[in-house]
Every structure is written in structure tokens, then in C-alpha cells.
Amino acid sequence: MRRIAIIGGGISGLAAAFALEETRRSGSLPIEYVLFEASPRLGGVMVTDRVEGCLVEAGPDSFLTEKPWAIDLCKKLGLADQLIGSNDPERKTYILVKGKLVVMPDGLMFMVPTKILPTVFSPLFSLRSKIRMASEWFHPPRAASADETVAEFVERHYGPEMVDRLADPLLSGVYGGEASQLSVRAVLPRFSDMEAKHGSLGRAMLAARKKMAGATKRSAAPLFTSLKEGMQQMVDALVARLDPSALRVSSAVQSVIAQEGGWTVAAGYQSDHFDALIVATPATAAASVLRMTDEKLAAELGEIRYSSSVTVTLGYDENVRRSLPPGFGFLVPRSEGRRMLAATFVHNKFPHRAPENRAIVRCFLGGARDEQILESHEDDILRIVRAELKLILGLAAEPLFARVYKWKGAMAQYGVGHLERLQRIDTLCQKLPGLALAGNGYSGIGVPDCVRSGTEAAGKVLAALGLEQNSSPLQA
Ligand SMILES: Cc1cc2nc3c(=O)[nH]c(=O)nc-3n(C[C@H](O)[C@H](O)[C@H](O)COP(=O)(O)OP(=O)(O)OC[C@H]3O[C@@H](n4cnc5c(N)ncnc54)[C@H](O)[C@@H]3O)c2cc1C
């Protein structure tokens, strides 16, 4: 019997455990696994609450449909009929500009304008930026050189206003990070490739769209997918499929040591020996548990920065619902001087999450520039959010309920040079047979990428044990 330890019971660790469980149940390979989770519950940042008939997501609320791994996992878990799409006909996002909500023009793909008229007439950009956008069309292809920040890259194409009004707020929403810190190659690899091939991102985007239109017409898949009972449904289904005796909650691993051709894992007052090990925690925690095994590896992992996030969900009555703008929500550029980074009108994005006589507004704070919000008392955070909603939306009504969730060091920040760091980490890991890394610190922060990383890590350790084909845990 070969024994495998998994450290971390978020979606990455659970996906790894599920892949091993499937192998174990098939009886094809003699394996057993133990999953160590520091907290009393499994699922990491994936938490769904029910409050007064409303479904409240504490962490992720959905995932990108175009990345298939989370949907595939849901299907394997028997949740195919529970998958739901975002309400895309209602999709409309606003940007706060000088205190007013301005709708993002039609045809903007991430931040690349692909339709001329809506961009020309949009009040979102100044005349100077519009001229920059037009001249971007003539950018010549640029040979890939050194990595750079997203801000440098976007500014080169569209100027500083695009960084402030779109790139930065969009990245705050996804990574809790700043365009001036994040690596364009790690965060927007498609854009780097487009620049190398086409020069202009606008032309590249249109060429890609034409190609897609020429190929078989894609079904109108929704942008985001979620589950009827919330993201926790995926966690519950995963846990129900795992061997209960393999799950050790409230078991923080302090250290691991490579010895006797395997791994000794120390959690609490106990230590246990395994043949292989999957570390599926944030990279900072991975650095801490691996420091006695390989200082260099721990140092590289420790260099992957994380930011914190606070989500605040407010429930309102039907009068507020009627008064709120249509659309999915709004983004707040830093230059607006607010603490809030973004807000989602949940009742529009996923209508069944609120009864028809309720509105749900979910607000995001924190991120790389406002770590101190984490130290604030919940009442103070609520005061900030309500004051800002009053200024931005004129929303002064007393909420029917409010929930505040704090996520410390949960959002990985892929800084400039991240891809080179991953290569060094991969090289160091190869010297430690039977070790695989998974989680949001490496090649994708979203739920689908975390599922992929966990599944690949399981494949990698089985291969290292001579039980299955090899695959790299860090491959995209
Ligand atoms: C507020 C928020 C909103 C988000 N929204 C979206 C979204 O809408 N769509 C999307 O795709 N993604 C979203 N994300 C990102 C995505 O949810 C996460 O990247 C992903 O869930 C991380 O999963 P994970 O298992 O890698 O890490 P985590 O969920 O952080 O789990 C890691 C686990 O490891 C455990 N652990 C740590 N150290 C140890 C130790 N020493 N011993 C044992 N256990 C340990 C922790 O307790 C934790 O349970 C969001 C993230 C946040 C925080």
C-alpha cells in the first residue's frame, strides 16, 4: 500500500483527494491518502451561507465557463444538473468616474476595444485616450522581451487613463492586486502573445473573433458558471465522495521532512510517514511547512506574495431592488479615493440567489493597497461600506441583513518574474521525488485553475510512485 499525504483542504487539496479517491476506489492501484486541514472545516475560501432566504457567497461566487476543469469536476460529482450560468442578457458593468457610474462600452474585451462606435461615444475615456486607442491599431508586432507589469504593458498600448479606469480595477476584482505590481506574462499571457504576433491588441482580438466565427458557431455559453446552492455545493459533494477516515480537520501541519525515501508529516503532537506528498496550501504556508526540507525551495515559495480580501454582503427589500441600476455591478478605480474596490448586484447576476422581493449587494474591499482593512472591526467596515454606497448609489436604506467575511492572505499576486520563479520551483521540486504543489499561488488563481492544479498534482505523485503517467503540477 502506498500512502499519500495532502496538506490543505481548500478546493485544490479536495480536487487532489478526489482524483486519488477515484483511483483508490477503482481498485487499480494500491493507495491510500490522508488530507490534513488546519481549520475545522473543508473548502478553504469556498463558503456559502443562507441568510433570510438569500444565498450569500463569502468567497468565490462563480467561475469562468471557458476554463473547463471546474465544470468537468462538477459533472464527475453528479452536479451537472446543478450548474447555472450568469444572467448574461443583464450583463452590464459600471466604472466609477468622478463620483458617477459610467457604463463600460459594448465591445470592450477585458480592456481591449473591439467596437469603434461604442468606444468613441463612451464618456469613460477622454479624447486623448480615444486617440491613443485609434493609434494602437497601428502598433507593429513586438518581439517578446523581459517581463513587465500589466500597467507598463497597458500604458504602452492605451495610455495611463486605461490603466487607472480599467486595468487596475479589473485586476483588483480578480487578484486583489495592482496593475503596477502584477506580471503581464503571468496574469495576461494571451495579451503578451497577441502583442508578439500582431502588435495591436485590437487587431489581434478581431482576428481571433473572426477565426472563432468561421469555426463552428460556439453555443452561447454564459460568461460565469456557478451552482444552484452556491459554491459550497461543490465542496459538500467532494467531501461526500471522500473516505471520511482520510480527512483530518483541525490538523495544521507544522513541518514535513523528506526521509527514508518518503515524507514525515508533523501535525500537532503526531507525525506520520508517507510515500508521497501534495502541498495544496497557499504558497506562503507551503514555504513554512517545507522550510526544514529545502531552504531554497521555501525561500522561492515565500517570495510569492498574497493580498487579503474582505467581502461585505448586504440584503435589502424590494424598494431598494427597484431603485438599483440594472447590470452586474461596478468597479471603483483607485483614483476615486474610496475603500471599496467593486460591488456586485447579486440579484441581477444570479437572480435565483435572492427572492424577487430582495436585493443583494456584495462589496469588495482590501487588496494589495489596503491590507489594514483586515484589522478593522466589522462594524467599522460596515460603516465604510454603507457610507460609500450612499455616495455612489444614493443608497441610504437600512439593510435587512449584513455579513462581513475577512480572507487574510488568500489572493496570490503574480509579480514580475513569476514565470521564471515557477521554473526554479519546478527544478527544485524535481530533486524531491514524490512532492507536488497545488493551489492558487502558481498558475491560475481562479477556481477552475485550482481544480486543475490539484488534479495534476495527484497525477504527478502517482507517476512518481511508478503508478501512473508523469505530468507537471505547474503546467497550464
Ligand atoms: C473573496 C474571494 C473571492 C473570490 N472570487 C472568485 C471567483 O468569483 N471566481 C473564481 O474562480 N475564483 C475566485 N476567488 C479565488 C479562488 O476562490 C481561490 O483562489 C481558490 O478557492 C483557492 O483554493 P485553494 O484550495 O488553492 O486555497 P484555499 O481555499 O486558501 O485553501 C487552502 C487551505 O489550506 C489550509 N492550510 C493552510 N496551511 C495549512 C497547514 N499548515 N496545514 C494544513 N492546512 C493548511 C487552509 O486552512 C485552507 O483551508 C476568490 C477568492 C476570494 C478570497
The ligand as an SDF file (V2000), in Angstrom:
LIG
                    3D

 53 58  0  0  0  0  0  0  0  0999 V2000
  -13.1350   36.7880   -1.6110 C   0  0  0  0  0  0  0  0  0  0  0  0
  -12.7060   35.9110   -2.7560 C   0  0  0  0  0  0  0  0  0  0  0  0
  -13.4470   35.9030   -3.9230 C   0  0  0  0  0  0  0  0  0  0  0  0
  -13.0590   35.0950   -4.9920 C   0  0  0  0  0  0  0  0  0  0  0  0
  -13.8410   35.0570   -6.1080 N   0  0  0  0  0  0  0  0  0  0  0  0
  -13.5630   34.1630   -7.0760 C   0  0  0  0  0  0  0  0  0  0  0  0
  -14.4950   33.9380   -8.1260 C   0  0  0  0  0  0  0  0  0  0  0  0
  -15.5790   34.5380   -8.1550 O   0  0  0  0  0  0  0  0  0  0  0  0
  -14.1730   33.0220   -9.0740 N   0  0  0  0  0  0  0  0  0  0  0  0
  -13.0200   32.2930   -9.0270 C   0  0  0  0  0  0  0  0  0  0  0  0
  -12.7780   31.4660   -9.9160 O   0  0  0  0  0  0  0  0  0  0  0  0
  -12.1210   32.4700   -8.0260 N   0  0  0  0  0  0  0  0  0  0  0  0
  -12.3800   33.3670   -7.0410 C   0  0  0  0  0  0  0  0  0  0  0  0
  -11.5120   33.5120   -5.9930 N   0  0  0  0  0  0  0  0  0  0  0  0
  -10.2590   32.7510   -5.9920 C   0  0  0  0  0  0  0  0  0  0  0  0
  -10.4630   31.2810   -5.6080 C   0  0  0  0  0  0  0  0  0  0  0  0
  -11.6320   31.1330   -4.8340 O   0  0  0  0  0  0  0  0  0  0  0  0
   -9.2720   30.7730   -4.8000 C   0  0  0  0  0  0  0  0  0  0  0  0
   -8.0670   31.0520   -5.4760 O   0  0  0  0  0  0  0  0  0  0  0  0
   -9.3580   29.2690   -4.5610 C   0  0  0  0  0  0  0  0  0  0  0  0
  -10.6020   28.9050   -3.9960 O   0  0  0  0  0  0  0  0  0  0  0  0
   -8.2030   28.8350   -3.6720 C   0  0  0  0  0  0  0  0  0  0  0  0
   -8.3290   27.4830   -3.3570 O   0  0  0  0  0  0  0  0  0  0  0  0
   -7.1060   26.7310   -2.6470 P   0  0  0  0  0  0  0  0  0  0  0  0
   -7.5630   25.3970   -2.2540 O   0  0  0  0  0  0  0  0  0  0  0  0
   -5.8930   26.8060   -3.5130 O   0  0  0  0  0  0  0  0  0  0  0  0
   -6.7750   27.6330   -1.3630 O   0  0  0  0  0  0  0  0  0  0  0  0
   -7.6300   27.9220   -0.0650 P   0  0  0  0  0  0  0  0  0  0  0  0
   -9.0670   27.9690   -0.3350 O   0  0  0  0  0  0  0  0  0  0  0  0
   -6.9820   29.1170    0.5470 O   0  0  0  0  0  0  0  0  0  0  0  0
   -7.3680   26.6320    0.8300 O   0  0  0  0  0  0  0  0  0  0  0  0
   -6.1170   26.3600    1.4000 C   0  0  0  0  0  0  0  0  0  0  0  0
   -6.3620   25.5470    2.6550 C   0  0  0  0  0  0  0  0  0  0  0  0
   -5.0990   25.1770    3.2100 O   0  0  0  0  0  0  0  0  0  0  0  0
   -5.2320   25.1860    4.6240 C   0  0  0  0  0  0  0  0  0  0  0  0
   -3.9010   25.2660    5.2250 N   0  0  0  0  0  0  0  0  0  0  0  0
   -3.0280   26.3010    5.1820 C   0  0  0  0  0  0  0  0  0  0  0  0
   -1.9030   25.9820    5.8670 N   0  0  0  0  0  0  0  0  0  0  0  0
   -2.0710   24.7160    6.3300 C   0  0  0  0  0  0  0  0  0  0  0  0
   -1.2570   23.8350    7.1030 C   0  0  0  0  0  0  0  0  0  0  0  0
   -0.0400   24.1920    7.5360 N   0  0  0  0  0  0  0  0  0  0  0  0
   -1.7460   22.6030    7.4160 N   0  0  0  0  0  0  0  0  0  0  0  0
   -2.9940   22.2080    6.9830 C   0  0  0  0  0  0  0  0  0  0  0  0
   -3.7970   23.0250    6.2570 N   0  0  0  0  0  0  0  0  0  0  0  0
   -3.3400   24.2520    5.9260 C   0  0  0  0  0  0  0  0  0  0  0  0
   -6.1060   26.4120    4.8810 C   0  0  0  0  0  0  0  0  0  0  0  0
   -6.7060   26.3290    6.1700 O   0  0  0  0  0  0  0  0  0  0  0  0
   -7.1010   26.3370    3.7290 C   0  0  0  0  0  0  0  0  0  0  0  0
   -8.2890   25.6480    4.1010 O   0  0  0  0  0  0  0  0  0  0  0  0
  -11.8750   34.2940   -4.8910 C   0  0  0  0  0  0  0  0  0  0  0  0
  -11.1150   34.3220   -3.7190 C   0  0  0  0  0  0  0  0  0  0  0  0
  -11.5230   35.0950   -2.6530 C   0  0  0  0  0  0  0  0  0  0  0  0
  -10.7250   35.0950   -1.3690 C   0  0  0  0  0  0  0  0  0  0  0  0
  1  2  1  0
  2  3  1  0
  2 52  2  0
  3  4  2  0
  4  5  1  0
  4 50  1  0
  5  6  2  0
  6  7  1  0
  6 13  1  0
  7  8  2  0
  7  9  1  0
  9 10  1  0
 10 11  2  0
 10 12  1  0
 12 13  2  0
 13 14  1  0
 14 15  1  0
 14 50  1  0
 15 16  1  0
 16 17  1  0
 16 18  1  0
 18 19  1  0
 18 20  1  0
 20 21  1  0
 20 22  1  0
 22 23  1  0
 23 24  1  0
 24 25  2  0
 24 26  1  0
 24 27  1  0
 27 28  1  0
 28 29  2  0
 28 30  1  0
 28 31  1  0
 31 32  1  0
 32 33  1  0
 33 34  1  0
 33 48  1  0
 34 35  1  0
 35 36  1  0
 35 46  1  0
 36 37  1  0
 36 45  1  0
 37 38  2  0
 38 39  1  0
 39 40  1  0
 39 45  2  0
 40 41  1  0
 40 42  2  0
 42 43  1  0
 43 44  2  0
 44 45  1  0
 46 47  1  0
 46 48  1  0
 48 49  1  0
 50 51  2  0
 51 52  1  0
 52 53  1  0
M  END
$$$$
